[in-house]
Amino acid sequence: MPDMYATQALTHVVPLAAELDKNKVTPGVLGFLVFAALAVGVWQLMKSMNRHMGRVNFEEAPEPGAASAAEGTPGASAKK
């Protein structure tokens, strides 16, 4: 039964699509405004991300084997 409803819906849409003139269909002013709003939003998000990434204070932890060998701890010589 659901297939019958889908078929009926498509039969009503197909004549409407045939009436459209392909040379007159444009995104228009609304399409431009939506695109411009998305572009401004992405620009603001990127700016905010760069600001937050600049505030990150990250120091990489040394590898456990390299730190103990460099300090000369007794545990380092036992592992060799």
C-alpha positions as CSV (number, residue, x, y, z in Angstrom):
1,M,0.0,0.0,0.0
2,P,2.7,2.6,0.8
3,D,4.0,2.2,-2.8
4,M,0.7,3.3,-4.2
5,Y,0.9,6.5,-2.2
6,A,4.4,7.2,-3.4
7,T,3.4,6.6,-7.0
8,Q,0.4,9.0,-6.7
9,A,2.7,11.6,-5.2
10,L,5.1,11.3,-8.1
11,T,2.4,11.6,-10.7
12,H,1.3,14.9,-9.2
13,V,4.9,16.3,-9.1
14,V,6.0,15.3,-12.6
15,P,3.6,17.7,-14.5
16,L,4.7,20.6,-12.2
17,A,8.4,19.9,-13.1
18,A,7.6,19.9,-16.8
19,E,6.0,23.4,-16.5
20,L,9.2,25.0,-15.1
21,D,11.4,27.0,-17.5
22,K,15.0,25.9,-16.9
23,N,16.2,29.4,-18.0
24,K,14.2,31.2,-15.4
25,V,15.0,29.1,-12.3
26,T,17.6,30.9,-10.1
27,P,18.5,30.8,-6.4
28,G,17.4,34.4,-6.1
29,V,18.1,36.8,-3.4
30,L,17.0,34.4,-0.6
31,G,19.5,31.8,-1.8
32,F,22.3,34.4,-1.8
33,L,21.4,35.6,1.7
34,V,21.4,32.1,3.1
35,F,24.7,31.4,1.4
36,A,26.2,34.6,2.7
37,A,24.9,33.9,6.3
38,L,26.5,30.5,6.2
39,A,29.8,31.9,5.0
40,V,29.8,34.5,7.7
41,G,29.0,31.9,10.3
42,V,31.8,29.6,9.1
43,W,34.2,32.6,9.2
44,Q,33.3,33.4,12.8
45,L,33.7,29.8,13.8
46,M,37.1,29.6,12.3
47,K,38.2,32.8,13.9
48,S,36.9,31.6,17.3
49,M,38.7,28.2,16.9
50,N,42.0,29.9,16.1
51,R,41.7,32.1,19.1
52,H,40.9,29.1,21.4
53,M,43.7,27.0,19.9
54,G,46.2,29.9,20.6
55,R,45.3,29.7,24.3
56,V,46.1,26.0,24.6
57,N,49.2,25.4,26.6
58,F,50.4,21.9,25.6
59,E,53.6,20.3,26.7
60,E,54.2,16.8,25.4
61,A,55.1,14.3,28.1
62,P,58.4,12.6,27.6
63,E,58.5,8.9,26.7
64,P,58.8,6.7,29.8
65,G,62.0,4.9,28.6
66,A,63.8,8.0,27.5
67,A,63.2,9.9,30.7
68,S,64.4,7.1,33.0
69,A,67.5,6.5,30.8
70,A,68.4,10.2,30.8
71,E,68.1,10.5,34.5
72,G,70.2,7.4,35.2
73,T,67.7,5.8,37.6
74,P,68.4,2.2,38.7
75,G,65.3,0.9,37.0
76,A,66.6,2.0,33.6
77,S,69.7,-0.2,33.9
78,A,67.7,-3.2,35.0
79,K,65.6,-3.1,31.8
80,K,68.6,-3.3,29.6
